[in-house]
């Protein structure tokens, strides 16, 4: 079964969103240095203005993000790898490009200029942040997906 079908199932999706919100919060908290301080400040400010912003964004993005991850899940299933997060991290540039293509398209289709402006300002560093998050993202998603038994 494709990863997207499993993640988007009516019974599974709320738990997937909850876990991904936690992943985002963990990733933000783990950022260090000046850039990390800026990420934390920006995330904190946005969360104060719209408390459920991360959840809302993930709900909108999950269908397209999960479809973008389907080929990586298929390669994981046939690879013999033991952890989806590590499998994703091993293909970091390719996975990041697939996921960022989804967000790029969503933002490009948005009529909200403030959203576009903020996204453009952050997009340059996004690849590194996405690649750093892949082990956590993969682990969170794998908890909600069934991998066929080997035999």
C-alpha positions in Angstrom: 0.0 0.0 0.0 1.3 3.5 -0.8 2.4 5.6 2.0 0.0 8.4 1.1 -3.0 6.1 1.3 -1.9 5.1 4.8 -1.2 8.5 6.1 -4.3 10.1 4.7 -6.7 7.5 6.0 -9.5 9.1 8.0 -8.4 7.2 11.2 -4.7 7.8 10.8 -4.5 11.4 9.5 -5.1 13.3 12.9 -2.4 11.3 14.6 0.0 11.9 11.7 -0.6 15.6 11.9 -0.1 15.6 15.7 3.2 13.8 15.3 4.4 16.1 12.5 3.5 19.2 14.6 5.7 17.7 17.3 8.5 17.1 14.8 8.4 20.8 13.7 8.5 21.9 17.3 11.5 19.6 18.0 13.3 20.8 14.9 12.8 24.5 15.8 13.9 23.9 19.4 17.1 22.1 18.1 18.3 25.0 16.1 21.5 26.7 17.3 23.4 29.9 16.8 22.3 33.2 15.3 20.3 31.5 12.6 18.6 29.2 15.1 17.7 32.2 17.3 16.1 33.8 14.2 14.1 30.6 13.4 12.9 30.3 17.0 11.9 33.9 17.2 10.0 33.8 13.9 8.3 30.5 14.7 7.4 31.8 18.2 6.0 35.1 16.8 3.9 33.3 14.1 2.6 30.8 16.7 1.5 33.6 18.9 -0.4 35.3 16.1 -1.9 32.0 14.8 -1.6 29.4 17.5 -2.6 26.5 15.3 -0.6 27.6 12.3 1.7 24.6 12.0 -1.3 22.2 12.3 -3.3 24.1 9.7 -0.3 24.2 7.3 0.4 20.5 7.7 -3.3 19.7 7.1 -3.1 21.6 3.8 0.3 20.2 2.8 0.0 16.6 3.9 -1.8 15.2 0.8 0.8 16.5 -1.6 3.7 15.9 0.7 2.7 12.3 1.3 2.3 11.7 -2.5 5.8 13.2 -2.9 7.1 10.7 -0.4 5.4 7.6 -2.1 8.4 6.8 -4.3 10.8 7.0 -1.3 8.5 4.7 0.7 8.5 2.2 -2.2 12.3 2.3 -2.4 12.4 1.9 1.4 10.1 -1.2 1.3 12.4 -2.8 -1.3 15.7 -1.7 0.2 15.9 -3.8 3.4 16.6 -0.7 5.3 15.5 -0.8 8.9 14.4 2.8 9.5 12.4 5.1 7.1 14.0 8.2 8.6 17.5 7.0 7.9 16.4 5.9 4.4 15.2 9.4 3.7 18.3 11.0 5.2 20.4 8.8 2.9 18.7 10.4 -0.1 18.5 13.8 1.6 18.9 16.1 -1.4 16.4 14.2 -3.6 13.8 14.0 -0.8 14.3 17.6 0.2 13.8 18.7 -3.5 10.6 16.6 -3.7 9.2 18.1 -0.5 10.2 21.7 -1.3 8.7 21.4 -4.8 5.3 20.9 -3.0 5.7 23.9 -0.8 7.1 26.0 -3.7 4.0 25.2 -5.7 1.6 25.9 -2.9 3.2 29.3 -2.2 3.3 30.2 -5.9 -0.4 29.5 -6.1 -1.2 31.6 -3.1 -2.7 35.0 -3.5 -1.3 36.1 -0.2 1.6 38.4 -0.8 2.8 38.5 2.8 3.0 34.7 2.8 5.0 34.8 -0.5 7.4 37.4 0.9 8.1 35.5 4.1 8.6 32.2 2.2 11.0 33.8 -0.3 13.0 35.2 2.6 13.3 31.7 4.2 13.5 29.5 1.1 17.3 29.8 0.7 18.0 27.9 3.9 15.0 25.5 3.6 17.0 22.7 1.9 19.3 22.4 4.9 16.5 22.5 7.4 14.4 19.9 5.5 17.4 17.5 5.2 18.2 17.9 8.9 14.6 17.0 9.8 14.3 13.9 7.6 15.3 11.3 10.3 12.6 12.7 12.6 10.0 13.1 9.8 10.6 9.5 8.6 10.4 8.1 12.1 7.1 9.9 12.7 5.6 8.8 9.4 6.7 5.2 9.8 4.8 4.9 13.1 1.6 5.3 11.0 2.5 3.1 8.0 2.6 -0.6 7.7 5.5 -2.1 6.0 4.8 -5.5 4.4 6.4 -8.5 6.3 9.5 -9.9 4.8 9.5 -13.6 4.2 
